[in-house]
Amino acid sequence: MTCGRNTVLDITKAIGIILMVMGHLHFSEDVFGKYIYAFHMPLFFIVSGMLFNQAKTLRDTLVSRSRSLLIPYVIFGSFYSAIFILKSMLAGKADAVASTLKVFFLYPVDKVPYESALWFLPAMFITSVAYAGLRKVMDIKWATVVTVASGAIGFIYPHLTDVRLPWGIDTALVALLFFHTGCLMKHCNLVERIKALRRKSTWLLLVLTAAVFALNIFLVFMNDKVNLRKVEYGNPLLAYVNAVAGTVICILIAILIDSFAHETGFKALLCRISEVSIVFICINHNVIHLFQFLLSFIGSGVFGIILITLLSISLILLVGHLIDRTPIRVVIGRK
């Protein structure tokens, strides 16, 4: 594990990554899928808000976010788009060239070929840079007012028009609210307060986790299916509450793992998944499809889903480890 990292938030991100992989298997869309999509992408914006460093200059944020988010997007997005364009031209589908370039340069939320999860990278870039700029001109109280207004506009926008904004700006309007929510959690020392509760009574923390989980499930199934990429929210209030509650549940679980797993291999594994999470974003669909093809004979039952999930995570983790230990780590924005 990298020194200086917040292991609780690393574990929280890892849980989100695992849920993302499982969500992309499209298992039990009306039950399991609906629950995962209610919070698994907002979780990353909330955690990023919890890691927000206001001491950084806006220029430093712009540079670091460009390196860690835009470089992987450009490299992997260009690679996938080039393959798709070549394949389309060989098939005589010249019209696919313009549409593919339009998606890559302007509308990644419309699915970059072969890896639709890449939409997250420019959306996070816009959100994090916009929030950094916001906090340079106002304190946390005024930022609350502005981000609530931004979220409200983002929730209303898809009801006014079907026209998507470039680089998922319409998604970023809502993501900005989640990012600020994470910053408020950090401001309120949420993780430290929960840790203190755990030290006082583990049983009380378990009861609290179960209660929040039960309430979250109830509220998730009161709402329509949520999809941040597609700006589908159902009831905006329920969408926001469920995203925050689902993230808090992951934080609660992460604190329990951090407290009791100590320096076990399981804890180290989760932290490593978090450290190479960008690789999961960039290749997870392709790895999933590979194992779905190789293991098509096992069917799409629970056993098959679990096996493909474990194999996909293992292979992506291996690829991420190899990339991160060689000079080609620049492709994932590492120095």
C-alpha positions as CSV (number, residue, x, y, z in Angstrom):
1,M,0.0,0.0,0.0
2,T,1.2,3.5,-0.8
3,C,2.2,5.5,2.2
4,G,0.0,8.4,3.2
5,R,-3.2,7.0,1.6
6,N,-6.4,6.9,3.5
7,T,-7.1,3.2,3.8
8,V,-10.8,3.6,4.7
9,L,-11.5,5.6,1.6
10,D,-9.3,3.2,-0.5
11,I,-11.4,0.3,0.7
12,T,-14.6,2.3,0.0
13,K,-13.4,2.9,-3.6
14,A,-12.5,-0.7,-4.0
15,I,-16.0,-1.7,-2.9
16,G,-17.4,0.7,-5.5
17,I,-15.1,-0.8,-8.2
18,I,-16.2,-4.3,-7.4
19,L,-19.8,-3.2,-7.6
20,M,-19.1,-1.5,-10.9
21,V,-17.7,-4.7,-12.4
22,M,-20.7,-6.7,-11.1
23,G,-23.1,-4.0,-12.4
24,H,-21.6,-4.3,-15.9
25,L,-22.4,-8.0,-15.9
26,H,-26.1,-6.9,-16.0
27,F,-27.2,-9.6,-13.5
28,S,-30.7,-9.3,-12.2
29,E,-31.2,-5.8,-13.6
30,D,-34.5,-5.2,-11.8
31,V,-33.1,-6.0,-8.3
32,F,-29.4,-6.3,-7.9
33,G,-28.6,-3.9,-10.8
34,K,-31.1,-1.3,-9.6
35,Y,-29.6,-1.3,-6.1
36,I,-26.0,-1.0,-7.4
37,Y,-26.8,1.8,-9.9
38,A,-28.5,3.8,-7.1
39,F,-25.1,4.7,-5.6
40,H,-22.0,3.0,-7.2
41,M,-21.1,5.9,-9.5
42,P,-22.0,8.8,-7.2
43,L,-19.8,7.0,-4.6
44,F,-16.7,7.9,-6.6
45,F,-17.6,11.6,-6.7
46,I,-18.4,11.6,-3.0
47,V,-15.1,9.9,-2.1
48,S,-13.2,12.4,-4.3
49,G,-14.9,15.2,-2.4
50,M,-13.7,13.6,0.8
51,L,-10.2,13.7,-0.5
52,F,-10.4,17.3,-1.8
53,N,-7.4,19.4,-0.9
54,Q,-8.3,23.1,-0.8
55,A,-4.7,24.0,-0.2
56,K,-3.9,23.1,-3.8
57,T,-3.8,25.9,-6.3
58,L,-6.3,25.8,-9.1
59,R,-3.4,25.4,-11.5
60,D,-2.0,22.4,-9.6
61,T,-5.5,20.8,-9.6
62,L,-5.9,21.4,-13.3
63,V,-2.5,19.9,-14.0
64,S,-2.9,16.9,-11.7
65,R,-6.5,16.2,-12.9
66,S,-5.4,16.5,-16.5
67,R,-2.7,14.0,-16.0
68,S,-4.7,11.5,-14.0
69,L,-8.0,11.7,-15.9
70,L,-7.5,13.2,-19.4
71,I,-4.4,11.3,-20.3
72,P,-6.0,7.9,-19.7
73,Y,-9.1,9.0,-21.5
74,V,-7.3,10.3,-24.5
75,I,-5.0,7.2,-24.8
76,F,-7.6,4.5,-24.2
77,G,-10.4,6.4,-26.0
78,S,-8.2,7.0,-29.1
79,F,-7.2,3.3,-29.1
80,Y,-10.8,2.0,-28.9
81,S,-12.1,4.6,-31.4
82,A,-9.4,3.9,-33.9
83,I,-10.1,0.2,-33.8
84,F,-13.9,0.8,-34.2
85,I,-13.4,3.2,-37.1
86,L,-11.1,0.8,-38.9
87,K,-13.5,-2.0,-38.4
88,S,-16.4,0.1,-39.6
89,M,-14.5,1.3,-42.7
90,L,-13.6,-2.3,-43.6
91,A,-17.3,-3.2,-43.2
92,G,-18.2,-0.3,-45.5
93,K,-19.8,1.8,-42.8
94,A,-18.1,5.2,-43.5
95,D,-20.8,7.1,-41.6
96,A,-19.6,5.5,-38.3
97,V,-16.4,7.5,-38.5
98,A,-18.1,10.9,-37.9
99,S,-20.3,9.5,-35.1
100,T,-17.4,7.8,-33.4
101,L,-15.3,11.0,-33.5
102,K,-18.2,13.0,-32.2
103,V,-18.6,10.6,-29.2
104,F,-14.8,10.7,-28.5
105,F,-14.3,14.4,-28.7
106,L,-17.7,15.7,-27.4
107,Y,-20.1,13.1,-26.1
108,P,-18.4,10.2,-24.2
109,V,-21.6,9.7,-22.3
110,D,-23.0,8.3,-25.5
111,K,-20.6,5.3,-25.1
112,V,-17.0,5.3,-26.3
113,P,-16.6,2.1,-28.4
114,Y,-15.7,-1.0,-26.5
115,E,-15.4,0.8,-23.1
116,S,-18.4,2.9,-22.2
117,A,-17.1,3.5,-18.6
118,L,-14.6,6.0,-20.0
119,W,-17.4,8.7,-19.8
120,F,-16.5,8.9,-16.1
121,L,-13.0,10.4,-16.7
122,P,-14.0,13.7,-18.4
123,A,-17.0,14.0,-16.1
124,M,-14.8,13.7,-13.1
125,F,-12.3,16.1,-14.6
126,I,-14.9,18.8,-15.1
127,T,-16.5,18.2,-11.7
128,S,-13.2,18.3,-9.7
129,V,-11.8,21.3,-11.5
130,A,-15.0,23.2,-11.3
131,Y,-15.3,22.5,-7.6
132,A,-11.7,23.6,-7.0
133,G,-12.4,26.8,-8.8
134,L,-15.6,27.3,-6.8
135,R,-13.8,26.9,-3.5
136,K,-11.2,29.5,-4.5
137,V,-13.9,32.2,-4.5
138,M,-16.3,31.1,-1.8
139,D,-16.4,29.3,1.6
140,I,-18.0,26.0,2.3
141,K,-21.4,27.6,3.2
142,W,-21.8,29.4,-0.1
143,A,-20.4,26.4,-1.9
144,T,-23.3,24.5,-0.4
145,V,-25.8,26.9,-1.9
146,V,-24.2,26.9,-5.3
147,T,-23.8,23.1,-5.5
148,V,-27.4,22.5,-4.4
149,A,-28.5,24.9,-7.1
150,S,-26.2,23.0,-9.6
151,G,-27.7,19.7,-8.5
152,A,-31.2,21.0,-8.9
153,I,-30.5,22.2,-12.4
154,G,-28.8,18.9,-13.2
155,F,-31.9,17.0,-12.0
156,I,-34.3,19.2,-13.9
157,Y,-32.3,19.4,-17.1
158,P,-33.2,16.0,-18.6
159,H,-36.9,16.8,-18.1
160,L,-36.5,20.0,-20.2
161,T,-34.6,18.6,-23.2
162,D,-33.1,15.4,-24.7
163,V,-30.0,17.3,-25.9
164,R,-26.9,16.2,-24.0
165,L,-24.2,18.7,-23.1
166,P,-20.6,18.1,-24.3
167,W,-18.3,16.1,-22.0
168,G,-21.2,15.1,-19.8
169,I,-21.6,18.6,-18.3
170,D,-25.2,17.8,-17.6
171,T,-24.1,14.8,-15.5
172,A,-21.3,17.0,-13.9
173,L,-24.0,19.4,-12.6
174,V,-25.3,16.6,-10.3
175,A,-21.9,15.2,-9.7
176,L,-20.8,18.6,-8.3
177,L,-23.4,18.2,-5.6
178,F,-22.1,14.7,-4.7
179,F,-18.6,16.0,-4.7
180,H,-19.5,18.8,-2.3
181,T,-21.4,16.3,-0.2
182,G,-18.1,14.4,0.2
183,C,-16.4,17.6,1.2
184,L,-19.0,18.2,3.8
185,M,-18.5,14.7,5.2
186,K,-14.8,15.4,5.4
187,H,-15.5,18.8,7.1
188,C,-17.7,17.0,9.7
189,N,-15.0,14.3,10.3
190,L,-17.5,11.6,9.4
191,V,-14.9,8.8,9.1
192,E,-13.3,9.7,12.4
193,R,-16.7,9.9,14.2
194,I,-17.6,6.4,12.9
195,K,-14.2,5.1,13.9
196,A,-14.8,6.5,17.4
197,L,-18.2,4.8,17.5
198,R,-16.6,1.5,16.4
199,R,-14.1,1.8,19.2
200,K,-16.9,2.4,21.7
201,S,-19.2,-0.4,20.4
202,T,-18.7,-2.6,17.4
203,W,-22.2,-4.0,17.9
204,L,-23.7,-0.6,17.8
205,L,-21.9,0.1,14.5
206,L,-23.2,-3.2,13.1
207,V,-26.8,-2.3,14.1
208,L,-26.4,1.2,12.6
209,T,-25.0,-0.3,9.3
210,A,-27.9,-2.8,9.2
211,A,-30.4,0.0,9.8
212,V,-29.0,2.3,7.1
213,F,-28.8,-0.6,4.7
214,A,-32.5,-1.6,5.3
215,L,-33.6,2.0,4.8
216,N,-31.5,2.4,1.7
217,I,-33.0,-0.8,0.1
218,F,-36.5,0.4,0.9
219,L,-35.9,3.9,-0.6
220,V,-34.0,2.5,-3.7
221,F,-37.0,0.4,-4.6
222,M,-39.4,3.3,-4.1
223,N,-37.5,5.1,-7.0
224,D,-36.9,4.3,-10.6
225,K,-33.6,2.9,-11.8
226,V,-30.9,5.6,-11.6
227,N,-28.1,6.0,-14.2
228,L,-25.7,8.9,-13.7
229,R,-24.3,8.5,-17.3
230,K,-27.7,8.6,-18.8
231,V,-29.0,11.4,-16.5
232,E,-31.8,9.2,-15.3
233,Y,-32.7,9.9,-11.7
234,G,-36.4,9.2,-11.1
235,N,-37.2,11.2,-8.0
236,P,-34.3,13.6,-7.5
237,L,-34.6,13.6,-3.7
238,L,-34.7,9.8,-3.5
239,A,-31.8,9.6,-6.0
240,Y,-29.6,11.9,-3.8
241,V,-30.5,10.3,-0.5
242,N,-30.0,6.8,-1.9
243,A,-26.6,7.7,-3.4
244,V,-25.4,9.2,-0.1
245,A,-26.8,6.4,2.0
246,G,-25.3,3.7,-0.2
247,T,-21.9,5.5,0.0
248,V,-22.2,5.7,3.8
249,I,-22.9,2.0,4.0
250,C,-19.7,1.3,2.0
251,I,-17.8,3.6,4.3
252,L,-19.2,1.7,7.3
253,I,-18.2,-1.6,5.8
254,A,-14.8,-0.2,4.9
255,I,-14.2,1.0,8.5
256,L,-15.1,-2.5,9.8
257,I,-12.7,-4.1,7.3
258,D,-10.0,-1.6,8.1
259,S,-10.4,-2.2,11.9
260,F,-10.5,-6.0,11.8
261,A,-8.5,-7.0,8.8
262,H,-5.4,-5.1,10.0
263,E,-2.6,-5.8,7.5
264,T,-4.1,-9.0,6.0
265,G,-3.9,-9.9,2.4
266,F,-7.6,-9.1,1.9
267,K,-7.2,-5.5,3.1
268,A,-4.1,-5.0,1.0
269,L,-5.9,-6.5,-2.0
270,L,-8.8,-4.0,-1.7
271,C,-6.3,-1.1,-1.3
272,R,-4.5,-2.2,-4.4
273,I,-7.8,-2.3,-6.4
274,S,-8.3,1.3,-5.4
275,E,-4.8,2.3,-6.3
276,V,-5.2,1.0,-9.9
277,S,-8.9,1.9,-10.1
278,I,-8.2,3.9,-13.3
279,V,-7.3,0.6,-15.1
280,F,-10.6,-0.9,-14.1
281,I,-12.4,2.2,-15.6
282,C,-10.4,1.8,-18.8
283,I,-10.6,-1.9,-19.6
284,N,-13.3,-3.6,-17.4
285,H,-15.9,-4.1,-20.1
286,N,-13.4,-5.8,-22.4
287,V,-12.2,-8.2,-19.7
288,I,-15.7,-9.0,-18.7
289,H,-16.6,-9.8,-22.3
290,L,-13.5,-11.9,-22.7
291,F,-14.5,-14.2,-19.7
292,Q,-18.1,-14.2,-20.8
293,F,-17.0,-15.6,-24.1
294,L,-14.5,-18.1,-22.6
295,L,-17.0,-19.3,-20.0
296,S,-20.2,-19.1,-22.0
297,F,-20.8,-22.8,-21.2
298,I,-21.4,-22.1,-17.5
299,G,-24.5,-19.9,-18.2
300,S,-25.5,-16.6,-16.5
301,G,-26.6,-17.9,-13.1
302,V,-25.2,-16.8,-9.7
303,F,-22.2,-19.1,-9.9
304,G,-21.3,-17.8,-13.3
305,I,-21.6,-14.2,-12.3
306,I,-19.4,-14.7,-9.2
307,L,-16.8,-16.6,-11.2
308,I,-16.6,-14.0,-14.0
309,T,-16.5,-11.2,-11.4
310,L,-13.6,-12.8,-9.6
311,L,-11.7,-13.7,-12.7
312,S,-12.3,-10.2,-14.2
313,I,-11.1,-8.4,-11.1
314,S,-8.1,-10.7,-10.9
315,L,-7.0,-10.1,-14.5
316,I,-7.6,-6.3,-14.4
317,L,-5.7,-6.1,-11.1
318,L,-2.8,-8.0,-12.7
319,V,-2.8,-5.7,-15.7
320,G,-3.0,-2.7,-13.5
321,H,-0.1,-3.9,-11.4
322,L,2.1,-4.6,-14.5
323,I,1.3,-1.2,-15.9
324,D,1.9,0.6,-12.7
325,R,5.3,-1.1,-12.3
326,T,6.7,-0.2,-15.7
327,P,7.4,3.0,-17.7
328,I,4.0,2.6,-19.5
329,R,2.4,3.8,-16.3
330,V,2.1,7.1,-18.1
331,V,-0.9,5.8,-19.9
332,I,-2.8,5.9,-16.6
333,G,-1.6,9.3,-15.7
334,R,1.3,8.3,-13.5
335,K,4.6,10.0,-13.5
